[in-house]
Amino acid sequence: MTFPAMSFDERYRAIDARDTRFDGQFITAVHSTGIYCRPSCPARTPKRENVSFYPTSAAAHEAGFRACKRCLPEAAPGSPAWDVRGDTAARAMRLIADGVVEREGVQGLSARLGYSSRHLTRLLSTELGAGPLALARAHRAHNARMLLVGTDLAISDIAFSAGFASIRQCNETIREVFGLTPSELRARRRGGNSVPGEIDLLLPHREPMDAAGIFSWMTARALPGVETVTATSFARHLRMPGGPAWFEIRQDDTLRLRLRARVAHLSDLAPLVATARRIFDVDADPVAIDAALSSHPLLAPLVARVPGIRVPGAADPHEMLIRAMVGQQITVAAARTALIALAEALGDRVPDGDGLLFPTMAAIAEHGVDVLRGPGARIRAITGAAAALVDGSLTLSVGDDRAAQREALLAMPGIGPWTADYVRMRILGDPDIFLPGDVAVRAGAAASAIPAAPAPLTAWAERTAPWRSYLTSHLWRAAPVRPPRITKTKKELA
């Protein structure tokens, strides 16, 4: 599945209209100036013969262009293509954003994707116009720009936070990409961070944005100590490679999303920002999604009621699997009660604070049987999955192949289609997942005059591909507070 290809004429019309919807979806390079821009750049529209389009800023930079100082294309929302597409290029982009190249190098990235470094470089260069090193370098430049204009961190700290190996490498890259020194780039910022030890950043996103829906979703599932949620904010503690971290996403008075964060090690900052972006699905293209869904008469009222709906992402893949398995065949409230008990019994206290870290997989594998309640087969399935994640016989990451991840999950005892698909929706951000066996989904369908039985509901939902995850979100929202009684499908647990 790929994003619909745009012709040169379609892209040129977008830049001539300065259409912000396409920011982050492609890059405009102008040969007469040697500059690349986002589609909505306010500068005069260049002549057609002077324009080339690139899929990524890294590709434009590799072709010899530098970033526009006026529109700062690196500050645009991310491309929704990396969620819509499930191919190797999209998986590579998600892993690069997650900091894999900084932690494991190009060889580590290649191994995760199942290719040699040479073949992966050829593949990405052909598909995206730049190899993995250039793509990672562009990502570091973006992170450095974000921190320079959005925080008071010292430039030396920013270099390592962004993933550069040295301050000199950071300075050279910033000058090369933006045509400005780090100090000159910082001078463009508006305000700064006033809380020592914290960052405070804007999270760019496309409008409309149903942030209230994400906050409401998190409220119903929040684990005290691990997570704190209000009507306009979501905060939580999280394990990162460098140690415990904390972040908060909040909606300010102008309805923009802002991120506050604290990390134990600066190298965790960029991956944490990527995690926050996935949780709130900020790189989605709501205009395209809403237009596609509202073209169906039964869905038009749902889209009109909740424009810009998002699919909530996951903070940690391993944690997401455990939470999904605990929630199998029980209500959200019952699952929350069980998870609170698990977190309080096996979670680790945050050093120098009153927060709580979700239990490690090793703790759940060893002691989960003493805390979890319910059928023995269900408890064995949960602790068995945790043990498999510990010993590596099961792996979960944001860069997994979709079909391979589903197959691996279904091979585990006690994991059925609902859990495998729900996990894929939350971890990978797959926009085309549908859950016909979900009681709330079926209740929402019934309330919307859509067939509610699994087979006809599945058939009906096919017309909304490739946006069935967003259909699922709408049906969750449409479900009555007390869903009508619907006969459950066959249980997933043996």
QUIJOVEN-V795090 format. One record per pair of residues at least 12 apart in sequence whose ideal C-beta (glycine too) atoms are under 6 Angstrom apart, sorted by the first residue. I is the first residue (numbers start at 1). J is the second residue. D is the distance in whole Angstrom. If there is no record, write none. Layout:
I_J_D / I_J_D
This chain:
1_466_5 / 2_85_5 / 3_81_5 / 3_84_5 / 11_53_5 / 12_48_6 / 14_39_5 / 15_28_5 / 15_39_5 / 16_45_5 / 18_40_5 / 19_39_6 / 20_40_4 / 21_287_5 / 22_39_4 / 23_38_5 / 23_39_6 / 23_40_5 / 23_76_4 / 24_76_4 / 24_77_5 / 24_78_5 / 24_79_5 / 25_79_5 / 26_53_5 / 27_54_4 / 27_57_5 / 27_60_5 / 29_52_5 / 29_54_6 / 29_60_5 / 29_65_5 / 30_46_5 / 30_50_6 / 31_50_5 / 32_50_5 / 34_65_6 / 35_68_5 / 36_60_4 / 36_65_4 / 37_68_4 / 37_71_5 / 37_73_6 / 38_71_5 / 38_73_4 / 38_76_5 / 41_68_6 / 41_71_4 / 43_70_6 / 54_129_5 / 55_128_5 / 56_128_5 / 57_73_6 / 57_138_5 / 58_130_4 / 58_134_5 / 58_135_5 / 58_138_4 / 59_128_6 / 59_129_3 / 59_130_5 / 62_130_5 / 62_134_5 / 66_179_5 / 67_177_5 / 67_178_5 / 74_142_4 / 74_145_5 / 77_204_5 / 77_205_5 / 77_206_5 / 77_283_5 / 78_283_4 / 80_283_5 / 80_284_5 / 80_285_4 / 82_94_6 / 83_429_4 / 83_431_6 / 84_431_6 / 86_402_5 / 88_113_6 / 89_127_4 / 89_128_6 / 91_399_5 / 94_398_5 / 94_399_5 / 95_109_6 / 95_399_4 / 96_135_6 / 96_136_5 / 96_139_5 / 97_274_4 / 98_271_5 / 98_274_6 / 98_398_5 / 99_270_6 / 99_271_4 / 101_136_4 / 102_163_4 / 106_132_5 / 109_132_6 / 112_399_6 / 140_162_5 / 140_163_5 / 140_164_6 / 141_173_5 / 141_177_5 / 143_162_4 / 143_270_4 / 144_158_6 / 144_162_4 / 144_170_6 / 144_174_6 / 147_161_6 / 148_182_6 / 148_185_5 / 148_186_5 / 149_188_6 / 149_189_4 / 150_201_4 / 151_193_5 / 151_199_5 / 152_192_5 / 152_193_5 / 155_182_5 / 157_266_6 / 160_266_5 / 161_266_4 / 161_269_4 / 163_270_6 / 197_262_6 / 198_260_6 / 198_262_5 / 199_261_5 / 200_260_5 / 201_259_5 / 202_258_6 / 203_257_4 / 203_259_5 / 203_282_6 / 205_282_4 / 206_286_6 / 208_286_5 / 208_307_4 / 208_308_3 / 209_308_5 / 210_306_6 / 210_308_5 / 210_309_5 / 210_310_6 / 211_251_5 / 214_280_6 / 214_310_6 / 214_312_6 / 215_231_6 / 215_234_6 / 217_312_5 / 218_234_5 / 220_332_6 / 221_336_6 / 223_339_6 / 223_340_5 / 223_343_5 / 225_356_3 / 226_343_6 / 226_356_5 / 226_358_6 / 232_250_6 / 232_251_5 / 233_248_6 / 233_250_4 / 234_249_5 / 235_248_4 / 237_350_5 / 237_355_4 / 237_357_5 / 238_315_6 / 239_357_6 / 240_268_4 / 242_264_5 / 242_265_3 / 242_267_6 / 242_268_4 / 243_264_3 / 243_265_6 / 244_264_6 / 244_350_5 / 245_263_5 / 245_268_6 / 245_272_6 / 246_262_5 / 247_261_4 / 247_272_6 / 247_276_6 / 248_260_5 / 249_276_6 / 259_276_5 / 275_315_6 / 278_313_4 / 278_429_6 / 279_313_4 / 281_310_4 / 281_311_5 / 281_313_6 / 286_308_4 / 289_467_5 / 289_470_5 / 290_303_5 / 290_307_6 / 292_467_5 / 293_464_6 / 298_448_6 / 298_449_6 / 298_450_6 / 302_474_4 / 302_478_6 / 306_477_6 / 309_470_6 / 309_473_5 / 309_474_6 / 311_469_5 / 311_473_5 / 313_429_6 / 314_426_4 / 314_427_5 / 317_396_4 / 317_397_6 / 317_427_5 / 318_361_5 / 318_389_5 / 319_358_5 / 320_423_6 / 320_426_5 / 320_427_6 / 321_423_6 / 324_419_5 / 324_422_5 / 324_423_5 / 325_382_5 / 326_338_5 / 326_339_6 / 328_419_6 / 328_492_6 / 329_491_6 / 341_371_6 / 342_371_5 / 343_356_6 / 343_358_6 / 345_371_5 / 346_359_4 / 346_363_4 / 346_367_6 / 347_359_5 / 361_386_4 / 361_389_5 / 361_390_5 / 362_390_5 / 364_386_4 / 365_383_5 / 365_386_4 / 365_387_4 / 365_390_6 / 368_383_4 / 369_383_6 / 377_493_5 / 377_494_6 / 378_493_5 / 381_413_5 / 381_414_2 / 385_412_6 / 402_430_6 / 406_420_5 / 406_424_6 / 414_493_5 / 416_492_3 / 418_435_6 / 418_437_5 / 421_433_5 / 425_469_5 / 431_466_6 / 431_467_6 / 431_469_5 / 432_465_6 / 432_466_4 / 432_468_5 / 433_469_5 / 434_461_5 / 434_468_4 / 434_472_6 / 435_472_6 / 436_454_4 / 436_457_5 / 436_458_5 / 437_454_6 / 437_489_4 / 439_483_6 / 439_486_6 / 440_476_5 / 440_479_4 / 441_472_6 / 441_475_5 / 442_486_5 / 443_479_4 / 443_483_3 / 443_484_6 / 444_475_3 / 444_478_4 / 444_479_4 / 445_457_5 / 445_475_5 / 447_478_5 / 447_480_6 / 448_478_5
